[in-house]
Amino acid sequence: MKFYFSSNQFAQLAAFDFHQRQEIIAIASSRLSPLSKFILNLLKLAVLIPPFFMLANIDSWLFVIPLAFVLLGYFIVLRPLSLLFISSHLDKSIEQFERETAVE
């Protein structure tokens, strides 16, 4: 199982530009089962809530530290998890994207 940090690491998406990859990822995200979406959202909450609680209790410039944790959590944990969940739906999403763009 490969861990992806960016959409351009998918071999299937190599032929597409950034905006097309984002559209394909949106299609793949919409194909996730409700259980997968629920699990993914719970994981996101588990990563994001603690730093925000820390932010609520800080009144000085130290709020930057939890804010940095939120950003790191997103780019190091949440984005790869999202890409991992949608990776099984990419082929069908690419087919759907190509059908939709061929019609236009």
Sequence and secondary structure as in RCSB ss.txt:
>XXXX:A:sequence
MKFYFSSNQFAQLAAFDFHQRQEIIAIASSRLSPLSKFILNLLKLAVLIPPFFMLANIDSWLFVIPLAFVLLGYF
IVLRPLSLLFISSHLDKSIEQFERETAVE
>XXXX:A:secstr
    SSGGG GGGTTS HHHHHHHHHHHHHTS HHHHHHHHHHHHHHHHHHHHHHHT  SGGGHHHHHHHHHIII
IIIHHHHHHHHGGGHHHHHHHHHHHHHH 
